[in-house]
């Protein structure tokens, strides 16, 4: 376990047409965020979530086109191989009742807005590849 404090808090919104993951990653890089926590709400014109497939070691994608309410997004910020990793899980629902939940991938496109809160921590967290799970897990030791 790592223990520290919150160094800064960022609150903002993304514009229509922004790729959510790309913009969050840009914010992390431009503001030198060492690690942190992320909260999201808003709406999406396109949803692209993934589920980790243990057999293949890759993510299976699930896509939704059209207006989706971004009900919740929660995740963390860490680093792997000198690059930021914004790891967020989202829940999004369409007016027709289609619900997409899973790992936020590139290709989630902001609709009216996506509002974010980032709690930037005063310490850095790295990720390490774990052979057993085939995932890059948080190194909290």
C-alpha positions as CSV (number, residue, x, y, z in Angstrom):
1,X,0.0,0.0,0.0
2,X,1.1,3.5,-0.7
3,X,0.1,6.4,1.5
4,X,0.2,10.1,0.7
5,X,-2.0,13.1,0.2
6,X,-3.8,15.1,-2.5
7,X,-1.5,17.6,-4.0
8,X,-4.0,19.3,-6.4
9,X,-7.6,18.9,-7.5
10,X,-8.6,19.6,-11.1
11,X,-12.2,20.1,-12.2
12,X,-13.2,20.7,-15.8
13,X,-15.2,19.6,-18.8
14,X,-14.6,18.2,-22.2
15,X,-16.1,19.6,-25.3
16,X,-18.4,17.9,-27.8
17,X,-16.4,15.6,-30.1
18,X,-13.5,15.1,-27.7
19,X,-12.1,11.6,-27.2
20,X,-12.5,11.2,-23.5
21,X,-9.4,8.9,-22.8
22,X,-7.1,10.9,-25.1
23,X,-8.1,14.2,-23.4
24,X,-7.7,12.8,-19.9
25,X,-4.3,11.5,-20.8
26,X,-3.4,14.9,-22.3
27,X,-4.5,16.6,-19.1
28,X,-2.3,14.2,-17.0
29,X,0.7,14.8,-19.2
30,X,0.4,18.6,-19.4
31,X,-0.1,19.0,-15.6
32,X,2.6,16.5,-14.6
33,X,0.1,14.5,-12.5
34,X,2.1,11.8,-10.7
35,X,-0.9,9.6,-9.8
36,X,-4.5,10.2,-8.8
37,X,-8.2,9.4,-8.9
38,X,-10.7,10.3,-11.6
39,X,-14.4,10.8,-11.5
40,X,-16.6,11.4,-14.7
41,X,-20.2,12.2,-15.6
42,X,-21.8,13.6,-18.7
43,X,-22.9,12.3,-22.1
44,X,-21.4,10.5,-25.0
45,X,-22.1,10.3,-28.8
46,X,-20.2,7.0,-29.0
47,X,-19.3,4.5,-26.3
48,X,-16.4,2.0,-26.6
49,X,-15.8,-0.2,-23.5
50,X,-13.7,-3.3,-23.0
51,X,-13.8,-6.4,-21.0
52,X,-10.5,-8.2,-20.3
53,X,-10.5,-11.7,-21.8
54,X,-8.4,-13.9,-19.6
55,X,-8.0,-16.5,-22.3
56,X,-6.6,-14.2,-25.0
57,X,-5.0,-11.6,-22.7
58,X,-6.7,-8.9,-24.7
59,X,-9.7,-6.6,-24.3
60,X,-13.0,-7.5,-26.1
61,X,-14.7,-4.3,-27.3
62,X,-18.4,-3.3,-27.0
63,X,-19.5,-0.2,-29.0
64,X,-22.6,1.9,-28.8
65,X,-23.5,4.6,-31.3
66,X,-25.8,7.5,-30.6
67,X,-26.6,9.5,-27.4
68,X,-25.6,7.8,-24.1
69,X,-25.8,9.3,-20.6
70,X,-22.4,8.8,-18.9
71,X,-23.9,7.7,-15.6
72,X,-20.6,7.2,-13.9
73,X,-16.9,6.9,-14.5
74,X,-14.4,6.1,-11.8
75,X,-10.7,5.2,-12.0
76,X,-7.1,6.0,-11.3
77,X,-4.0,7.4,-12.8
78,X,-0.6,5.7,-12.8
79,X,2.4,5.3,-15.0
80,X,3.9,2.4,-17.1
81,X,7.1,2.6,-19.2
82,X,7.3,6.4,-18.8
83,X,3.7,7.0,-20.0
84,X,0.5,7.8,-18.1
85,X,-2.1,5.2,-17.7
86,X,-5.6,6.6,-17.1
87,X,-7.6,3.5,-16.0
88,X,-11.3,4.2,-15.8
89,X,-14.4,2.1,-15.7
90,X,-17.7,3.6,-17.0
91,X,-21.4,3.0,-17.1
92,X,-23.4,4.6,-19.9
93,X,-27.1,4.2,-20.9
94,X,-29.0,5.1,-24.1
95,X,-32.6,6.4,-24.2
96,X,-33.5,3.0,-25.6
97,X,-32.2,1.2,-22.5
98,X,-29.0,-0.1,-24.0
99,X,-26.4,-0.1,-21.2
100,X,-22.6,-0.3,-21.7
101,X,-20.3,-0.9,-18.8
102,X,-16.6,-1.7,-18.7
103,X,-13.1,-0.4,-19.2
104,X,-12.9,3.1,-20.9
105,X,-11.1,2.7,-24.2
106,X,-10.2,5.2,-26.9
107,X,-13.2,6.1,-29.0
108,X,-15.5,7.3,-26.3
109,X,-16.7,10.6,-27.8
110,X,-18.0,13.4,-25.7
111,X,-21.5,14.6,-26.6
112,X,-23.0,17.7,-24.8
113,X,-20.2,17.5,-22.2
114,X,-18.1,15.3,-20.0
115,X,-17.3,16.7,-16.6
116,X,-14.3,15.4,-14.7
117,X,-12.7,15.7,-11.3
118,X,-9.1,14.6,-10.9
119,X,-7.5,14.3,-7.5
120,X,-3.8,14.5,-8.1
121,X,-1.7,12.7,-5.5
122,X,1.6,13.8,-4.1
123,X,3.3,10.5,-4.9
124,X,3.9,8.4,-8.1
125,X,2.4,5.0,-8.7
126,X,3.8,2.7,-11.4
127,X,2.3,-0.4,-13.1
128,X,4.1,-3.7,-13.4
129,X,3.2,-6.6,-15.7
130,X,2.0,-9.6,-13.8
131,X,2.5,-12.9,-15.6
132,X,-0.3,-14.7,-13.8
133,X,-3.1,-12.2,-14.6
134,X,-1.6,-11.0,-17.9
135,X,-2.3,-7.4,-16.7
136,X,-0.1,-4.5,-15.7
137,X,-1.1,-4.1,-12.1
138,X,-0.5,-1.2,-9.7
139,X,2.8,-1.6,-7.9
140,X,1.9,-0.4,-4.4
141,X,4.9,-1.7,-2.5
